[in-house]
């Protein structure tokens, strides 16, 4: 953008001059109508050099022009910083995702894929102390397999174990099982929240800064924020 000093005077602001240059360049091939900081400063200096001594640029108008320029520059810098932050976040998210695949996590769910040749461990939450609590184990068809008696428990997280056997002492087949933790209080039965292990098959990266999603074996997807514990 070229600066014509003779066309700038005290009655013409930098923004007015920019509008004139923009209109004159819009019809020509390859014309650039963007006012960068270098062009802005050149126009501003030219305006100050050519203002009418009898009617100088008013301080208020001069400050307003500088404020507008500072605002535009600030927004551009902010956009650049946000783009950089988003890029860094996505890179960090990808690195985190690669480290989670194949690992075991503890999540709030009532189902889990169980290898019955090993002792299965889970947790449920007791909101209050009660004299009796238990965990019902169901197969994937909804049939009751066994019941783990837990007895009296204090308020807090309670760990339980299932040896993989049915109520007759026979080893149950591996597969997906449902665990229903319950307690009895003042004659009523209440369901309790269970936290069970699951294997991470794959990870889906969040779009536009969204949350990482874990795809769990046999259980579906869950947000990373809902994971209680990440194991080995």
Steps between C-alpha positions, in 0.01 A plus 500: 500500500648837398450813712405829329590767757323772308167325535515481881407795717365576842139443396568148369555218751713193445188285468348742245819482294495121524146494361611717205795272424280191538240631254764601248677164515194274496451545127859426401640150451705380791394794719556449874234659721645377830642766728800348675684654792776642275250675274305622801809659655601659167153653464504616861841670465398658168182632661693657787753660260232647277238615749389863493695694769192718554280194548719213628381149552299480823652289775178306545485397135870416495471280810189331361689406183788357702253308718335349192837394365601350836171309519548348154861409578390346832232287336745375237753410770229327704387296200858398431550399864176300508595315179835413654337383825248284311778343294701423815189358671424272206860376494487433874165325460637275226798406718271427793274289278785283375606424858150387603438235234532152646487617860239426766281774648244512781173662394149546645308214339309188599645276225846363433678246283614227740770237469351253748831312535616794714343666803293800393528818708262794509384783726167647606416815697315495832333836571437402862600221740266200487477157662488309172600537134559262210584476128285301258683359196302448176610347171454678168151347464383644832506175699622521862834319526603563858470739792800640688405570861681805641333532842528816707687788336586857596428796272753542217646290221478124556708246305353161408629187324336226297683172448333438162282214629124461498288425807567126456876546506549444129733728302295734282602562137691819419294783354307813591336507842282748686570589864212636708608637838220547753442576866209484742416803713193540720322217322565628147746378236717758327720468190861613533740641241765253383845572357637220283813434290501521122762471227558790259478372141544836328471874558309766306653848501268787586411736215570874538638457849230252609548226758696183432274192468609152605359202310478217753502129418144369501360812668497782246634853538554724802650846550845521657366726779287210631797269552577449869833313476740424215689177552774317318 
